[in-house]
Amino acid sequence: MIGIIIFAITIFAIAVIMAMTGRGGGNFYVPVLVAAGLITHEAATTAQFILVATAMAALLVFQKHKTVDWKLALVIDPPTDIMAFLGTPLVEILIPFGRSCWQL
């Protein structure tokens, strides 16, 4: 029980620091979660959830202080969303080529 509390406090501390500095922190969450006993896939998925929760909390704080540039967000976000969806089929096309390169 104490171990879970220590890991929760560690994750919370990392999330606070990463939110304050504007960094993601996924490279810190995954090792902590793996050390807590999660398998790598679960740790990566949980880290993504933590990133989304941290981003939403930071958005609320920054919006409260009127420091969110919504015009810039509306310019940057749509291409990012589109390319995220187009990236999956592209990876499926390139993976066979990538695997053959690694075998050389």
N, C-alpha and C positions, 0 to 999 in steps of 0.2 A: 504494500500500500504506500509506504514511504517513497519507494522508487517511482511510482506513478506520479506522485505529487512533485518530486524533484524534476522529472522530465516535463511535466506540465508547466512548472515555473520556468524551466529553461526555455521551452518553446515560447512562452509568453514574453520572456525577456528579449529573445531574439526578434520576435514579431514587433515589439515596441521599438526596438533600436532600428530595425529595417524600415518600419513605417516612418520614423522620424527622419531618416536619411534618404528616403525615396528609393531604396534598393528592394529587390525581391526577397532574397534570403533563402530561396529554395535549396541552395547548396549548403546551407547550415541546418535546415530542418531535416533533410533526408538522413544524414548521419546520426543525428540525435534520435530520430524515430527508429532507425535500424538498431541502434544501441539499446533502445527500449524494448526490442524484441519483434518489431514488425518486419515482414519480408520486404525486399526492395520494392516490389510493385505496389504494395500497400503503403509503404513509406512515401513513395513518389506521389501517389494519388492523394494521400492525406496532406502532403506538403502543398499540393495544388489547391486543395480546399483551404488550407491556412492562408495561402497567398491571396485568394479571392476574399476571404473574410477580413484580412488585414487591409487590403486595398479599399474595401467598402468602408471600413472604419476610418481609414485615413481620409477618404473622400468626404465623409461627413464632417470631419474636423476641419479640413482645408476649405470646404464650402462654407462652413460657419464663419470663417475668417475672410471669406470672399477672395480667396487666392487661387481658385480653379479657373483656368482659362478655357471656357466652354467653346469659344470659336476655334481655338487650336485643336481641342479634342474632337470637334466635329469634322475637322479637316483630316486629322491623323487616323481616327478610328475606322471609318468605312473601308479604306484600302487595306488596313490591317485585317479586318474581318474577312474581306473577300479573299485575300491571299492565304489566310489560315485554311479556308475551305478548299482553295485550289492546290495547296501544298500537299494534301494527302494523296490525290491521284498522281501528282508529280513524283512523290516518293515511291509509289508503287511501280511507276515506270522505271525509275532510276535505280532501285534497289538491286535488280539482277546485275546491272552494270557495276554497281558499287561492290557487290560480293565478288565478282570476277576480278576486280582490281585488287582486292585484299588477298586473293589467292595467289597472285603473281609472286 
